[in-house]
Amino acid sequence: MTFRNRTTDRGWFLAWAAVGACAATGVAAILSIGPVLLVAAAVGAVLLLRKGPRDASAGSITGLALLLFYLAYLNRGGPGNVCHEVPGGSTCTDEYTPVPFLAGGVLLFAAGFVIHHLAHRGERRNRSPR
């Protein structure tokens, strides 16, 4: 049985979060740079599965939340038609309400941490005191 410290565990968790964010962005941008990001996420996942602890893979759920936070930020003026002044006039875009993106992001973000914590709690319980 190997014992890892918290800093190492956080590093593996953050690496998985980066893989999750890369995969989510790859799906969202599937018609442009998405396939490259999906391949990068797959390579990262394979490397992390080979080298790192599997219980840190819950970080990928947290990484998915980053895309939802970004979408909430992009739609922060919505819902409806939002106009911005630009040199020589104005430009208008339709925006969605940011609340569903923000709520989904918060749920995924928290779920990744909760799953990771529960996995470590079970691991700590199985350790025998010396």
C-alpha positions as CSV (number, residue, x, y, z in Angstrom):
1,M,0.0,0.0,0.0
2,T,1.4,3.4,-0.9
3,F,0.7,6.6,0.9
4,R,0.4,9.8,-1.1
5,N,0.4,13.3,0.3
6,R,-2.3,15.9,-0.3
7,T,-0.2,18.0,-2.7
8,T,0.3,15.1,-5.0
9,D,-3.4,14.2,-4.9
10,R,-4.3,17.8,-5.8
11,G,-1.9,17.7,-8.7
12,W,-3.4,14.5,-10.1
13,F,-6.9,16.0,-9.6
14,L,-6.0,19.2,-11.4
15,A,-4.4,17.2,-14.3
16,W,-7.7,15.3,-14.7
17,A,-9.6,18.6,-14.5
18,A,-7.5,19.8,-17.5
19,V,-8.3,16.7,-19.4
20,G,-12.0,17.2,-18.7
21,A,-11.9,20.9,-19.7
22,C,-10.0,19.9,-22.9
23,A,-12.6,17.3,-23.8
24,A,-15.6,19.6,-23.1
25,T,-14.0,22.3,-25.2
26,G,-13.3,19.8,-28.0
27,V,-17.0,18.7,-28.1
28,A,-18.1,22.4,-28.1
29,A,-15.7,23.3,-30.9
30,I,-16.2,20.1,-32.9
31,L,-16.5,21.9,-36.2
32,S,-13.2,23.8,-35.9
33,I,-10.4,22.8,-33.5
34,G,-12.5,20.3,-31.6
35,P,-11.0,17.1,-33.0
36,V,-7.5,18.2,-32.1
37,L,-8.6,18.9,-28.5
38,L,-10.4,15.6,-28.3
39,V,-7.3,13.7,-29.3
40,A,-5.3,15.7,-26.8
41,A,-7.8,14.8,-24.1
42,A,-7.7,11.2,-25.0
43,V,-3.9,11.1,-24.9
44,G,-3.9,12.9,-21.6
45,A,-6.4,10.4,-20.2
46,V,-4.4,7.4,-21.3
47,L,-1.2,8.9,-19.8
48,L,-3.0,9.7,-16.5
49,L,-4.6,6.3,-16.3
50,R,-1.2,4.6,-16.7
51,K,0.8,6.8,-14.4
52,G,-1.6,8.3,-11.8
53,P,-4.0,7.1,-9.2
54,R,-7.4,6.3,-10.7
55,D,-9.3,7.9,-7.9
56,A,-8.2,11.3,-9.1
57,S,-10.2,10.9,-12.3
58,A,-13.1,12.6,-10.7
59,G,-11.3,15.8,-11.6
60,S,-12.4,15.3,-15.1
61,I,-16.0,16.1,-13.9
62,T,-14.8,19.3,-12.4
63,G,-13.0,20.1,-15.7
64,L,-16.3,19.8,-17.6
65,A,-17.6,22.6,-15.4
66,L,-15.1,25.1,-16.7
67,L,-16.8,25.2,-20.2
68,L,-20.2,25.8,-18.6
69,F,-18.7,28.7,-16.6
70,Y,-17.3,30.1,-19.7
71,L,-20.7,29.8,-21.5
72,A,-22.4,31.5,-18.6
73,Y,-19.8,34.3,-18.8
74,L,-20.4,34.8,-22.6
75,N,-24.1,35.0,-22.0
76,R,-23.9,37.3,-19.0
77,G,-26.0,40.1,-20.7
78,G,-28.8,37.7,-21.7
79,P,-31.4,36.6,-22.2
80,G,-32.5,38.3,-25.3
81,N,-31.0,40.7,-27.9
82,V,-27.9,42.4,-26.5
83,C,-26.3,45.3,-28.3
84,H,-22.8,46.7,-27.9
85,E,-21.3,49.8,-29.3
86,V,-18.4,49.4,-31.7
87,P,-16.5,52.0,-33.7
88,G,-18.9,53.2,-36.4
89,G,-22.1,51.9,-35.0
90,S,-23.3,49.0,-32.9
91,T,-23.6,45.2,-33.1
92,C,-26.3,43.1,-31.6
93,T,-26.4,39.4,-30.7
94,D,-29.0,37.0,-29.2
95,E,-27.8,35.6,-25.9
96,Y,-29.3,32.9,-23.7
97,T,-29.9,33.2,-20.0
98,P,-26.7,32.4,-18.1
99,V,-28.4,30.8,-15.1
100,P,-28.7,27.2,-16.5
101,F,-25.0,27.3,-17.6
102,L,-24.0,28.6,-14.2
103,A,-26.1,26.1,-12.3
104,G,-24.8,23.2,-14.3
105,G,-21.3,24.4,-13.8
106,V,-21.7,24.7,-10.1
107,L,-23.2,21.2,-9.9
108,L,-20.4,19.6,-12.0
109,F,-17.7,21.5,-10.2
110,A,-19.0,20.4,-6.8
111,A,-19.7,16.8,-7.9
112,G,-16.0,16.3,-8.9
113,F,-14.8,17.5,-5.6
114,V,-17.4,15.5,-3.6
115,I,-16.6,12.2,-5.5
116,H,-12.9,12.8,-5.1
117,H,-13.3,13.4,-1.4
118,L,-15.5,10.3,-0.9
119,A,-13.0,8.2,-2.7
120,H,-10.2,9.4,-0.4
121,R,-12.4,9.0,2.7
122,G,-12.8,5.3,1.9
123,E,-9.1,5.0,1.3
124,R,-8.3,6.6,4.7
125,R,-10.8,4.4,6.4
126,N,-9.0,1.3,5.0
127,R,-5.6,2.3,6.3
128,S,-4.5,0.4,9.3
129,P,-2.9,2.5,12.2
130,R,0.6,1.7,13.1
